[in-house]
Amino acid sequence: MVTSGIKQVAADETQNESIQKLLFAEGLVLENGQKLNHLEIAYQTYGKLSSAKDNAILICHALTGDQYVTGINPISKKPGWWSRMVGPGLPIDTDKYFIICSNVLGSCMGTTGPRSIRTDHQKIGYWGIDFPAITIGDMVNAQKLLIDHFKIDQLFAVIGGSMGGMQALQWAVSYPDQVYAAIPIATSSFHSAQNIAFNEVGRQAIFSDPDWQNGDYWRYGVIPSRGLAVARMMAHITYLSEDALNRKFGRRLQETMIDSSSPIFGEMFQVESYLHYQGSNFVRRFDANSYVTISRAMDWFDLSQAYDGDLVNAFSQVKSRFCVISFSSDWLFPTSRSRVIVKALNRVGAKVSFVEIVSDKGHDAFLLDEPDLDHVISGFLAGIKRQRQLENNAS
């Protein structure tokens, strides 16, 4: 359930003019019935909204992503996570489209989450481990408030990979009249037992860190850095394929370890060094409670659950044009999961295209240099733009 209206615009806490944030004073009622009395949404926009407000594309980020899709991230000072895809003249062309990306509910990049100050007066300080359990549906309902703020009646497209793809599917189901097209990439209509198992190993690594402090680590001025790093290392392995790992690292040793007398259990292989880097880098930018909260939301995701376990029923009211994309080497969200989505959409007569892109880069292929992905997205967007023009002319 979405509450109505925006009561005020929040000033950005970091004093960085490039960071956009809104305060929705009426809050948000979550799917579990709890209410967040104070909701802030951090977001970024790129390009220009047309006078007809018909060129808006919502991009939904993955588990540990953020709102900085392209350009330079003002926090990390690195390029945005999809800079190769979004920008002038790129497949998602900011000369043609108005791009919106918000940090998801429960995250730690500006939107209300465990690192936010509580406003319920039950405790003083951050929400921490007491932050309510949220769902992918809650994330989408929060995004709906942001889209309403821009007075956009219908999004031209909702696009996302991995958890972002879950949000794209949820948008098409929850708000069928407001999504002209959806592009779910490398995703699924549910989180499998294997996916849940990997997430649980990561969470247990965090919980077993002595600095976890039952989720109240912030009160002690510490973070469960070792556990969070291991969780990231574990997850990162699932994002890659065996071929990608072999091609990039093989069994090569670190140069500093060759001819070294270091202990045999020291850091020896390049792949080990790579994972350690991923873990330590992640700890510097992400909050452990947010990781637990969002990974749990992914685990709970099952689009058919509210429809008697039938995905066909879930899609019965959709009106969007779909382009479902998978990658041949993605074993975290394999092509078989995309086929389930496509078959259910076909059964309700939805307009759907399906592409399996041959790639050896694994799940993360949607973030990497994959020319076929560029062609599919740019071609689909161009095609549905022409289709809508024909529909508008006919009416």
Stockholm file with secondary structure:
# STOCKHOLM 1.0

chainA/1-395         MVTSGIKQVAADETQNESIQKLLFAEGLVLENGQKLNHLEIAYQTYGKLSSAKDNAILICHALTGDQYVTGINPISKKPGWWSRMVGPGLPIDTDKYFIICSNVLGSCMGTTGPRSIRTDHQKIGYWGIDFPAITIGDMVNAQKLLIDHFKIDQLFAVIGGSMGGMQALQWAVSYPDQVYAAIPIATSSFHSAQNIAFNEVGRQAIFSDPDWQNGDYWRYGVIPSRGLAVARMMAHITYLSEDALNRKFGRRLQETMIDSSSPIFGEMFQVESYLHYQGSNFVRRFDANSYVTISRAMDWFDLSQAYDGDLVNAFSQVKSRFCVISFSSDWLFPTSRSRVIVKALNRVGAKVSFVEIVSDKGHDAFLLDEPDLDHVISGFLAGIKRQRQLENNAS
#=GR chainA/1-395 SS CCCCCCCBCCCCTTCCTTCEEEEETTCEECTTSCEESCEEEEEEEESCCCTTCCCEEEEECCTTCCSCCSSBCTTTCSBCTTTTTEETTSSEETTTCEEEEECCTTCSSSSSSTTSBCCSSSSSSBCGGGSCCCCHHHHHHHHHHHHHHTTCSSBSEEEEETHHHHHHHHHHHHCGGGBSEEEEESCCSBCCHHHHHHHHHHHHHHHTSGGGGGGTGGGGTCCCHHHHHHHHHHHHHHHSCHHHHHHHTTTCBCGGGTTCCCCTTSSCBHHHHHHHHHHHHHHTTCCHHHHHHHHHHHHHCBTTGGGTTCHHHHTTTCCCEEEEEEETTCSSSCHHHHHHHHHHHHHTTCEEEEEEECCSSCGGGGGSCCHHHHHHHHHHHHHHHHHHHHHHHHC
#=GC SS_cons         CCCCCCCBCCCCTTCCTTCEEEEETTCEECTTSCEESCEEEEEEEESCCCTTCCCEEEEECCTTCCSCCSSBCTTTCSBCTTTTTEETTSSEETTTCEEEEECCTTCSSSSSSTTSBCCSSSSSSBCGGGSCCCCHHHHHHHHHHHHHHTTCSSBSEEEEETHHHHHHHHHHHHCGGGBSEEEEESCCSBCCHHHHHHHHHHHHHHHTSGGGGGGTGGGGTCCCHHHHHHHHHHHHHHHSCHHHHHHHTTTCBCGGGTTCCCCTTSSCBHHHHHHHHHHHHHHTTCCHHHHHHHHHHHHHCBTTGGGTTCHHHHTTTCCCEEEEEEETTCSSSCHHHHHHHHHHHHHTTCEEEEEEECCSSCGGGGGSCCHHHHHHHHHHHHHHHHHHHHHHHHC
//
